[in-house]
Amino acid sequence: MLLNILVARHFHSDGSGKIYYIINIFAFVQIIISLCLEAPMGYYLSQKKMNEAQLSLLAIGWTAFIMLPVYFLIRYFTSAIEVPFGRDMFCFSATVFLAGNLLISFFIALLYAKMDFKWPNILLVSVNIFLALLVPNNSIISAYLGDDQYVKLYFTGFLAQGILMALFFLVKYVRRKDIRMIPADLLLQFISFALISVVTNSMTYLMYRIDYFFVNKYCSAEELGNYIQACKLQQMFYIIPAILASVVFPMTASGRKEEMNEKMQLLSRGLIITYTLICLLLAATSYWLFPFVFGHTFSKMYVPFVLLIPAILSYSVVHLLAAYYSGKKVLNINFWGNVIALAVIVTGDILLIPVLGINGAAMVSSVGYITYMSYMIFAHSKEYQSRFADFLLFRRNDWNLLVKVMEEKFLSQKQQES
């Protein structure tokens, strides 16, 4: 968040919007070239069907293998069309971003499957703090580091995070005696799982970010920067659901479905009440707060953020349900939820963004995420006779149960560390 604020204040809404829009394009390419191998990696390590050495070598080997042709494709692509930042800068940024994020996604999945949550995030935060300290927003730093040099450094940070994550996993968990070939039949199942995840994650990405393309087409660079910043603030709310989902997935995959079903509903209700209170506070103060924090060029950020509040609440629940069904290897629920939500969002964006601009984009996103959440809860209700209230309405005795669940998790983590 600190890095995001400093980059936004220094590069303003139009400059930071360009950086984040390019990252948005790179992220979609990453989904395709990664083959979403992180999904089966986490699943197979949780079930102990593959060991740490096999999966870490697969992660490093695939990154090295795929980045060679990708690099030449990037060079060809940048020579064929006009790209932001200039040809050399774009090639460099794309290469280090993709290589770094492949390593990050692979090894964070492996570390989370080992229930190791603390150090991966410490490593990620450490690099971001370093980047935050070097934003050239004062005369001392700008004398040595210009804007172009900082953009290169910013993208190099992703590669540094990936390398640190890989080294940490290799040192802590990989033993030479565990290195062995993966059986062919198991490898085929692994690849099949991954390819299904590619389709599902691509649909999720498009549902999550296709509005950027419409906003870029119909709105100004300043409005694009304001909208992306509102969405980035929205994404901050998904950090806790993503961490909780990373617990739900391996525990469900290991066979503890009934236990995780009850705890998942409790966590969902806890997130809803907590985020509702936080969002109401932000809605009351952020008309003045956003320009003060991000800079005067972000005066159009407030209304889209308020309109995105239903999306924040809905997608927090979706995070948990998606992890639950992935752990059960029931991927069709996530897929059809994506399809329905994507259809709603694309249709709404085509109709409303040309008329209402970034406010229309935010409204459509909220409707799409509510639709996605409703579909997944409905699918869950057919299996467990659950109700919408089981996921959305906080109950009188939930607080004690929530504290108990978190204490159990904390104690088990302490026992593992000791």
N, C-alpha and C positions, 0 to 999 in steps of 0.2 A: 504494500500500500504506500509506504514511504517513497519507494523508487518511482511508483506510478505518479504520485503527486509531484515529485521533483521534475520528472520528465515532462509532465503536462505543463507545469509552470514555466519551464525553460523554452520548450518548443511551441507552446501555445496550442490552441485547439486545432488549427489547420496542420501544423507540423507533426504534433503527436498523433493526430488522426491518421496521417499518412503512414507513420511507423506502425501503428497498430493494425491498420488495414492490410499492410503487407504481411504482417505476422499472421493475420487471419487467413491469407492465401497459403502461406507456408504450412500452416497447421493442417489444412485439408490435404496438401501433398503428403505430409507426414503420415496421415491415416492410411493413405494408399500404399506408400512404399514400406511402411512397417508391417503390412499385412495383419495389423492388430495382434501380433504375436504375444503381446503382453497379457492378453486375456487367457489363452491356454497356459501361458507360463505360470501365472498366479494359481490357476486351477490345478494344474498337474503337480506343482510343488506342494500345494496344500494337501493334496491327496497322496503325496509321496510316490507318485508314479514315475517321476523323473527327479534326479537329485540336483543339488545346487551347482555342481561342476558342469553337468550336461547343459543345463539351461543358461548358465552364464556364458559358456563358450558359444552356445547358439546365438545369444544376444549380441556378443561382440562380433562373431563371424558374419551374422546377417547384416549388421551395420556396415562393416567393411565391404562386404560383397555388393550391397545395393547402392552404396554411395558412389562407387566408381562410375557406373552408367548414369546415375542421377546427375553427377557433376557435369558430364558432357552434354546431357540433355538441357541442363540449366544454361550452359554456354551457348548452345544452339538457340534456345528459346529467347535469350536476351539479345541475340544478334538479329532475330526475326521481327521483333516488335519493340515498341518503345516501352521502357520500364522506369519506375521511380528510382531516384537516387543516382542514376547513371549505371552503365553496364557493369563496370568492375565492382562497384559497391554492392549492386544487387546480387551478383554472382557470389561474392564473398559472404554476404549476409545470409543468402539462401543456404549455402553449403554448411556453414558453421551452425546455423539454426537447426537444420534437418539432422545433421549428425549428432548434435548435442541432445536434441529432443528424442531421437531414437533411443539413445542410451538412457536418458532420464525415464522414459516410459517403461522400458524393459526392466531396468533395475529397481525402480520404485515398486513395480508390481511384484518382483521377487522379494524385496525387503518387506513389503506389507504382508505377503504370504507367510513370511517368517514372524509375523506380528512385531516387526521392528519398525516403529513409527517415529521415534525420537530423532535418531541420527540422520536419517534421510532429509528431514525437514531442517535440521540444523545446518546441514551442508548447503541446501538450497538458499536458506536465509543468509548464510555467510557471504555467498557470492553477491546476492542482491544488496546487502549492506555495503560491500565494496563498490558496487556500481553506483549506489546512491551517493556515496562520499565523493565520487568523481564527476558528478553532473556539472558541466562547466557553467554554473550560474553565478559565479563570482569572478572577479578580476584575477585572483591568484591562480585558480585552476584553468580558466580560459586562456591564460598566458602560455600554458603548456599543452592544453588539450582543446582543440577546436570542435565544432559541432560534428563535422564529418568523422573525425577520429573517434569521438565519443559514440557515434552510431555504430561504428565497427566494433568498439569495445563492448557496447551493449549486446550486440548479437553474439560476440565471442563468449559472453557470460553463459549462454546456454550450453555451449560446448564444454566450458569449464565445469558446469554443474554435472553434466553427463559423465565426464571423465572421473570426477570425484566420487560420484555415486557408484560407478563400476569398480573403482579401486577399493572403496570401502567394502562392498559386497565380496569381492574376491579375497581380500585379506581376512575378513571375519568368518566367512562361511565355506569357502571352497578349499577342498583338500585334493592333492594330486591323486591319491589312491581312488578317488571317486570318479575319475575321468574314464568314461567308457562310451562305446557307440550306443546310439538310441535305436532300439529295435524298429524294423521297418513298419510293422503293423501299428505300433504306437505312434510313430512319426506321422503316418497317414491320418490317424485320428486327430493328432495335434494340429495338422495343417487344415483339416476339415473344420475343426472348431474355430481356427483363426480366420478362415475365409468367410464363415458365417458372421463373425464379429466385424469383419471389414464392411460388410453390407450394412449391418446394424449401426456401427459407429459412424459410417458415412452419412446415413440417414439422420442420425442424431446431430452430427455436425451441421448439416444443411438446415435442420430445424432450428438449431441454436444460433446460426450465423448467416443464414441466407439474406436476412434483412439488411446486413451491411452492404451487400451488392446493390440492392434497390435504393438504399439511402445514398450510396455513392453515385448512383446514376441520376437520381432526381433532386438531390439536395446539394448545398454548397459544401466546400471543404470545411468551413467552420462548423456547420451543422453536423457533418459527419463526425468531426472530432468530439463535439458535445454528446452525440448519441453513443459513440463508442465508449466514452468515459462513463456515461450512465450505465451502460451494459457491463463495463469492467467493475463498477461498484456493485452491481447486481451479482457478478461472479464471486465477489468477496464473500457473499453470504453462502456460497456453495462449498467453501473450504471445509467447514465442519461436517455438513452432510457427506462430502466426499470421503473424509477421514472415517466417519461412522460406516459408510458403505464399504470401505476397505476392510472393516472388521466383519460386517455382515457377510460379505462374499466368501472369504475363506472358511468361516464357521459354518455357513450353509453348505459349502462344497464338501466339508468334512463329514456331513451327515447330520448335523444338529439343526434340522429344518424347523421342527416344532418349537424348540427353544428360541430360535432366532425370529420366528414369526411373531411371538409374543413381545419380545424385546424390541423388534423393529417398529411395531405399532406404538409402543411406549416412547421410543426415541422420536418417532414422527410427531406425536402429540407435543412432546417437549420442544421440538424445533418450532412448531407452529406458534405456540404461545410466546416463546422467547423472541422469535423474529417479528411477530406482530407488534410487540411492544417496542422493539428497536426501530422498526419501520415507521411506526406512528410518531416516535420522537424525531426521526429524520424528516418526516413529512412536515412537521411543525417548525423545524429550524433551518432546513437546507436551502430555502430560497435565498438566504443570506450566507449560509455556510459554504455552499459549493463555490461561488465566485471568490470567497475569502481564501479557501483552501487551494483550489486548483488554478485560480487566476481569473482576471476579469473577462477573458475570452470564453469562459464557460458559463455565461449567464443564461444560456438556453438549455442547460442540463437538468434543471429542477423538474419541469413538467414530465419529460420522459421517464425520469426515475420514479416519480409518484405513480405513473401509469404502469410501471414495471413491478410494483409491489405484489400484485396477485401472482405474477410470474415467479417471483422469489419464493413465495410460500408454496406454490404448486410444485415447482421443480425440486425443492428440498425433499418433498415426499417422494417424488419420482426417483431421485438418487438412491434412496433406500430400497424401494421396490425393484428397481432395475438390478441392483446388486444381488438382491434376494433371488430373483428369477435366473440371473446369470449363474449363481452358485448352484442352482438346481439344474442347470443346463437347459432351461426352458426359455429359449431365445426368441421364440415367435411372439411372445407377449410384448417384449421390448420393440421388436421389429414393427408389428402392426400399430403399436402406440405411436412410434415415430412416423409411420406412413400417414396416419390420420392427422397428427399434429402438423406435419409438414404440409399436407394439402391445405389445411386451414390457414397456415401462415403465408404460404405462397399466394393463395387466392386473396387473402386480406391485404398483403403488401401491394399486389398489383392494383387493387381497388383504392386503397386509402393513402399510401405514401405519396403518389402524385398530387393528392388533394390536401392532406393534413401534414405531410412531411414527417419529421422524426417523431412527432406525437402520435401519428397514425401507426408508425412502425412499433412503438411501445405498446399501444393498445392491442395490436394484432398479436404480438408476442405473448402477452398475458392470456389472451383468449386461447391461443394454441397450446400453452403449457397447462392451462386448466383442463383443456380437452384431453391432453396426454395423461394427466394425473387421474382424471375421472375414468378413463378407459382402463388403466392399470388397477385401480381400486375395484372397479367392477369385475375385472378378471379374477382378482384375489377373492372377492366375495363369493364367487361361484365355487371356489375350492374350499374355503374355510368358513362360509356363512358370516363373513365379517361385514361391517357397515362403514359408511363414510365417516361416521363419528368416531370409529375406532382409530382412525388415522389423524383426525383433524381437531377434535374437541378435547381439551385438557380436563382431566377429572380430579376430584378432590384428593384421592389417594395416590395420584401419579407422582407427586414430588418425592414421597418416601421411596417409592419403587425406583424412580430414576436415580436417586442418590445411591440406592443399593446396587443397581446395575453398574454405575460408574465406580463404586468402591470395589466391586468384584473384579472389574477390569484392571483397576489400579493395583490391587493386591496380586493378581496373577502376573502382571507385568513386573512387579517388584520381585516375585519369586523366580521368574525367568532370569532376571538380571543377576540375582544372587546365586 
